[in-house]
Amino acid sequence: MKTMNLCPHPILPRRSSSSSSSSPTLRSHCSLTQQHPLRFAVLGAGFAGLSVVWHLLKQSPKELNLKIDLYDEMGIGGGASGISGGLLHPYSPKVKPLWEGAQCWKESIKLLRIAEDASLSKDCKIGECTQQDMKAFVASKRGILRPAMDMKNMTKLNDNAKICLPCCRVQTLNNEEAQNLLPGVCLPFNTAFFLPEALNINPRHYLEALFQACKNLVKESISFDSGEKQLSLHKKSVDGLSEFEVSGEYDAVIICLGAKVNMLPEISGRLPLRTCRGVIVHMELPDDMRCYPEHGPSILSDAWIAVQDSRSLDVGSTWEWKSINSSPNVSSDEASKALHHLLPKASTIYPGIKDWVFTGARAGLRAMPPLSPLGSLPLLGCINDFISNNHSCKYWLFGGLGSRGLLYHGWLGNLMAHAVLSCNEEVIPSELTCWKNIKSKY
Ligand SMILES: Cc1cc2nc3c(=O)[nH]c(=O)nc-3n(C[C@H](O)[C@H](O)[C@H](O)COP(=O)(O)OP(=O)(O)OC[C@H]3O[C@@H](n4cnc5c(N)ncnc54)[C@H](O)[C@@H]3O)c2cc1C
């Protein structure tokens, strides 16, 4: 392996941003000359961690020797990402565009395409799937239907629909138009908003394919790059950041542990995050029943219905605030409570759900960030000053993706990789780093 004598860190030019303050500690630490290949540890292999890994590999210069260790106690997609509903659109429940929704949408779609391509590579293994099935994780291009559930909000919904994003449109439908899309759908106020470009994916298959895309980048670098790139997945639990201090081998550690970030002793109780467990129930249609329409949309109402295929769908989700239970396993008691909670809500819009049979449930823990005037924004940034001083490497946080991980992971993973490689937190919009200025304890 070649070593670089020039200072590899920062690697990328620093893009200045007027919206964020600079940290002197950050800049001086980065100016150290490194004689060894750059080594990064990425903690967590969910939407956040895998997006960061892909962007680190993609953005690093060809001549750079780079080694990335990806740590996850459960493997790829073992946390909230792998169990999520996989619904992707850039809107609030009142179909108002979310903060930087267009940018987030664009970058997530880009990653989905990259994963889709990788899923077709011959050495890609996704579960028990055959080659043809692999592409299925993004095949649900059915759009999403959002019925108006409340007369009070109707004006707001209609106004918001008029300012929808061109990349993911919102069409206002009357009852007849909605029936054409999904026969039997019930609209309490005869109006629904249809997002034709919105989609839902199989998140676990997507993450496995994205990991394959990362491995493909490493492989390609052998032929095309002068520097050596390495990526290793370690299925191992991280008990604290001190583990990385002892070995002293990393230039940066990027923490993408989802709701379990609070379990790290150095961080516990110091982030403005609340946890919330959610259960999703899986339903299948018996063979003698008529299929869900081939192009029938998924549904977002008080409960959502994410259609996987014409005989299989997920209904979600429950919201158990303050839970610290991150287990994907759901007891029969918890599943039965979730069914009683979700099915009446789902059947208000789609009465046909009564013909579907419960076949299982899964759960995950969300890391919910505080509500700001711009919405609930994830938490990003360098946390060396935040956790205490005198660290041998730089620690970065990419967390608080709330209930929108799929939307945020593409763009924010890109920004995070740029910040890490350029040692410059200022490339991250201040809206995502300003949480560090709030000094209260959580
Ligand atoms: C029921 C439910 C439904 C959802 N539906 C949607 C949806 O439809 N669309 C959407 O956009 N979002 C949805 N979300 C939200 C989405 O799942 C999250 O925003 C997203 O998964 C967060 O990604 P992450 O990478 O930050 O965390 P995670 O996916 O939780 O990844 C963290 C990873 O870190 C690992 N880890 C944790 N602690 C340790 C440790 N100490 N040592 C080693 N490894 C560790 C875990 O195993 C895990 O793989 C849903 C969430 C839930 C709970």
The ligand as a MOL file (V3000), in Angstrom:
LIG
                    3D

  0  0  0     0  0            999 V3000
M  V30 BEGIN CTAB
M  V30 COUNTS 53 58 0 0 0
M  V30 BEGIN ATOM
M  V30 1 C -41.8000 1.9000 12.4090 0
M  V30 2 C -40.9730 2.8820 11.6190 0
M  V30 3 C -41.3380 3.1960 10.3190 0
M  V30 4 C -40.5900 4.1210 9.5800 0
M  V30 5 N -40.9420 4.3940 8.3050 0
M  V30 6 C -40.2230 5.2780 7.5700 0
M  V30 7 C -40.5430 5.5460 6.2340 0
M  V30 8 O -41.4770 4.9880 5.6740 0
M  V30 9 N -39.7790 6.4400 5.5640 0
M  V30 10 C -38.7200 7.0770 6.1460 0
M  V30 11 O -38.0700 7.8870 5.4910 0
M  V30 12 N -38.3710 6.8090 7.4180 0
M  V30 13 C -39.0930 5.9380 8.1250 0
M  V30 14 N -38.7550 5.6660 9.4320 0
M  V30 15 C -37.6210 6.3890 10.0190 0
M  V30 16 C -36.3170 5.7530 9.5960 0
M  V30 17 O -36.3680 4.3830 9.8430 0
M  V30 18 C -35.1600 6.4100 10.3540 0
M  V30 19 O -35.1890 7.7930 10.1530 0
M  V30 20 C -33.8190 5.8670 9.8780 0
M  V30 21 O -33.8370 4.4810 9.8560 0
M  V30 22 C -32.6710 6.3480 10.7180 0
M  V30 23 O -31.4880 5.8420 10.1200 0
M  V30 24 P -30.1250 5.7370 10.9090 0
M  V30 25 O -29.1350 5.2030 9.9770 0
M  V30 26 O -29.8860 7.0500 11.5680 0
M  V30 27 O -30.4270 4.7220 12.1180 0
M  V30 28 P -30.5610 3.1190 12.1080 0
M  V30 29 O -31.1850 2.6160 10.8910 0
M  V30 30 O -31.2090 2.7600 13.4040 0
M  V30 31 O -29.0690 2.6360 12.0760 0
M  V30 32 C -28.2520 2.6040 13.2030 0
M  V30 33 C -27.4180 1.3500 13.1210 0
M  V30 34 O -26.4860 1.3680 14.1990 0
M  V30 35 C -26.3780 0.0740 14.7530 0
M  V30 36 N -25.9930 0.2450 16.1550 0
M  V30 37 C -26.6570 0.9320 17.1150 0
M  V30 38 N -25.9640 0.9220 18.2560 0
M  V30 39 C -24.8380 0.2150 18.0240 0
M  V30 40 C -23.6940 -0.1190 18.8200 0
M  V30 41 N -23.5880 0.2770 20.0920 0
M  V30 42 N -22.6990 -0.8380 18.2570 0
M  V30 43 C -22.7770 -1.2270 16.9470 0
M  V30 44 N -23.8390 -0.9270 16.1560 0
M  V30 45 C -24.8440 -0.2170 16.6900 0
M  V30 46 C -27.7440 -0.5470 14.5870 0
M  V30 47 O -27.6560 -1.9510 14.5430 0
M  V30 48 C -28.2290 0.0720 13.2930 0
M  V30 49 O -28.0090 -0.7670 12.1720 0
M  V30 50 C -39.4630 4.7330 10.1760 0
M  V30 51 C -39.0810 4.3910 11.4680 0
M  V30 52 C -39.8130 3.4530 12.1840 0
M  V30 53 C -39.3820 3.0750 13.5720 0
M  V30 END ATOM
M  V30 BEGIN BOND
M  V30 1 1 1 2
M  V30 2 1 2 3
M  V30 3 2 2 52
M  V30 4 2 3 4
M  V30 5 1 4 5
M  V30 6 1 4 50
M  V30 7 2 5 6
M  V30 8 1 6 7
M  V30 9 1 6 13
M  V30 10 2 7 8
M  V30 11 1 7 9
M  V30 12 1 9 10
M  V30 13 2 10 11
M  V30 14 1 10 12
M  V30 15 2 12 13
M  V30 16 1 13 14
M  V30 17 1 14 15
M  V30 18 1 14 50
M  V30 19 1 15 16
M  V30 20 1 16 17
M  V30 21 1 16 18
M  V30 22 1 18 19
M  V30 23 1 18 20
M  V30 24 1 20 21
M  V30 25 1 20 22
M  V30 26 1 22 23
M  V30 27 1 23 24
M  V30 28 2 24 25
M  V30 29 1 24 26
M  V30 30 1 24 27
M  V30 31 1 27 28
M  V30 32 2 28 29
M  V30 33 1 28 30
M  V30 34 1 28 31
M  V30 35 1 31 32
M  V30 36 1 32 33
M  V30 37 1 33 34
M  V30 38 1 33 48
M  V30 39 1 34 35
M  V30 40 1 35 36
M  V30 41 1 35 46
M  V30 42 1 36 37
M  V30 43 1 36 45
M  V30 44 2 37 38
M  V30 45 1 38 39
M  V30 46 1 39 40
M  V30 47 2 39 45
M  V30 48 1 40 41
M  V30 49 2 40 42
M  V30 50 1 42 43
M  V30 51 2 43 44
M  V30 52 1 44 45
M  V30 53 1 46 47
M  V30 54 1 46 48
M  V30 55 1 48 49
M  V30 56 2 50 51
M  V30 57 1 51 52
M  V30 58 1 52 53
M  V30 END BOND
M  V30 END CTAB
M  END
